[in-house]
Amino acid sequence: MPKIDSTKFGEIVIAGKKYGQVLIIGDKIVERDYDKLKKLFGTAHKIADWEIEQLLSNNPEAIVIGTGQDGLLEVDEEFKRQMAGRGIELIVGKTFEALEVYNEKIKAGQRANALMHTTC
């Protein structure tokens, strides 16, 4: 699984490559579809159903959500209940904190997926 190197507003660096906002699913890095999120919600500060499906797609032990540099990405209570009901550890925090948790999980050999919001 790829290691996250760093983050700053609007950017995340994973294995030396720069991205905007991403989903990390196993070894795969997928850019979030900002236009589709904006059209659906009017913002990228929400998690879409298709993103949840991807986060669950490879039977993770943990899902790490980076809520942005200021923590504005919303993680709704239903999603939290859903993860608890599946026995998946859900870690939610500002992106600069969440990337550390994600890196610790993969270093420990856990199957962890992530959603990293890099703006607000």
C-alpha positions as CSV (number, residue, x, y, z in Angstrom):
1,M,0.0,0.0,0.0
2,P,1.3,3.5,-0.8
3,K,2.7,5.7,1.9
4,I,1.5,9.3,2.1
5,D,4.4,11.7,2.1
6,S,2.8,15.0,2.9
7,T,-0.2,17.3,2.5
8,K,-0.9,21.0,2.2
9,F,-3.9,23.0,1.0
10,G,-5.2,21.4,-2.2
11,E,-2.5,18.8,-2.5
12,I,-1.4,15.5,-1.2
13,V,1.9,13.7,-2.1
14,I,1.8,9.9,-2.2
15,A,4.9,7.9,-3.0
16,G,6.5,11.1,-4.4
17,K,3.5,12.0,-6.8
18,K,1.3,15.0,-6.3
19,Y,-2.5,14.7,-6.3
20,G,-5.5,16.8,-5.4
21,Q,-8.1,14.9,-3.4
22,V,-7.9,11.1,-3.4
23,L,-9.3,7.8,-2.4
24,I,-6.7,5.2,-1.6
25,I,-8.1,1.7,-2.1
26,G,-5.4,-0.9,-1.5
27,D,-2.6,-0.1,-3.9
28,K,-4.8,2.1,-6.1
29,I,-5.0,5.8,-5.9
30,V,-8.2,7.4,-7.4
31,E,-8.7,11.1,-7.7
32,R,-12.0,12.3,-6.2
33,D,-14.5,13.4,-8.9
34,Y,-14.8,17.1,-7.9
35,D,-17.2,18.0,-10.8
36,K,-19.5,15.1,-10.0
37,L,-19.5,15.9,-6.3
38,K,-20.1,19.6,-6.9
39,K,-23.0,18.7,-9.2
40,L,-24.6,16.3,-6.7
41,F,-24.0,18.2,-3.5
42,G,-22.9,21.7,-4.5
43,T,-19.7,21.0,-2.7
44,A,-16.8,18.4,-2.3
45,H,-17.3,18.5,1.5
46,K,-19.5,15.4,1.4
47,I,-18.8,11.7,0.8
48,A,-20.8,10.2,-2.1
49,D,-22.3,6.7,-2.2
50,W,-19.9,5.6,-5.0
51,E,-16.9,6.7,-2.8
52,I,-18.3,4.6,0.1
53,E,-18.6,1.6,-2.2
54,Q,-14.9,2.1,-3.3
55,L,-13.8,2.4,0.4
56,L,-15.5,-0.9,1.2
57,S,-14.4,-2.7,-2.0
58,N,-11.4,-4.7,-0.8
59,N,-12.5,-5.7,2.7
60,P,-10.6,-3.2,4.8
61,E,-9.9,-3.5,8.5
62,A,-9.8,0.3,8.8
63,I,-11.0,3.4,6.8
64,V,-9.2,6.6,7.4
65,I,-11.0,9.9,6.4
66,G,-9.0,13.1,6.1
67,T,-11.5,15.9,6.5
68,G,-9.4,18.7,5.0
69,Q,-6.9,21.2,6.4
70,D,-9.6,22.9,8.4
71,G,-11.8,19.7,8.9
72,L,-14.8,20.8,6.8
73,L,-15.5,17.5,5.0
74,E,-18.7,16.1,6.6
75,V,-18.8,12.4,7.7
76,D,-22.5,11.6,8.5
77,E,-23.7,9.6,11.4
78,E,-25.2,6.9,9.1
79,F,-21.8,6.2,7.5
80,K,-20.3,5.9,11.0
81,R,-23.0,3.5,12.1
82,Q,-22.6,1.5,8.9
83,M,-18.8,1.1,9.5
84,A,-19.3,0.1,13.1
85,G,-21.9,-2.5,12.1
86,R,-19.4,-4.0,9.6
87,G,-16.7,-4.1,12.3
88,I,-14.5,-1.7,10.3
89,E,-12.5,0.8,12.4
90,L,-13.3,4.3,11.2
91,I,-10.8,7.1,11.9
92,V,-11.8,10.6,11.1
93,G,-9.5,13.7,11.5
94,K,-8.0,16.6,9.7
95,T,-6.0,15.5,6.8
96,F,-2.5,16.2,8.2
97,E,-3.4,14.0,11.2
98,A,-5.3,11.4,9.2
99,L,-2.3,10.8,6.9
100,E,-0.2,9.9,10.0
101,V,-2.8,7.4,11.2
102,Y,-3.1,5.9,7.7
103,N,0.7,5.5,7.4
104,E,0.8,3.8,10.9
105,K,-2.0,1.4,9.8
106,I,-0.3,0.3,6.6
107,K,3.1,0.1,8.3
108,A,1.5,-2.3,10.9
109,G,0.3,-4.5,8.0
110,Q,-3.4,-3.6,8.3
111,R,-5.7,-3.4,5.3
112,A,-6.6,0.3,5.3
113,N,-8.4,2.4,2.8
114,A,-8.6,6.2,2.9
115,L,-10.4,9.3,1.6
116,M,-8.2,12.4,1.8
117,H,-9.9,15.8,1.3
118,T,-7.2,18.4,0.9
119,T,-8.9,21.7,0.9
120,C,-11.0,23.3,3.6
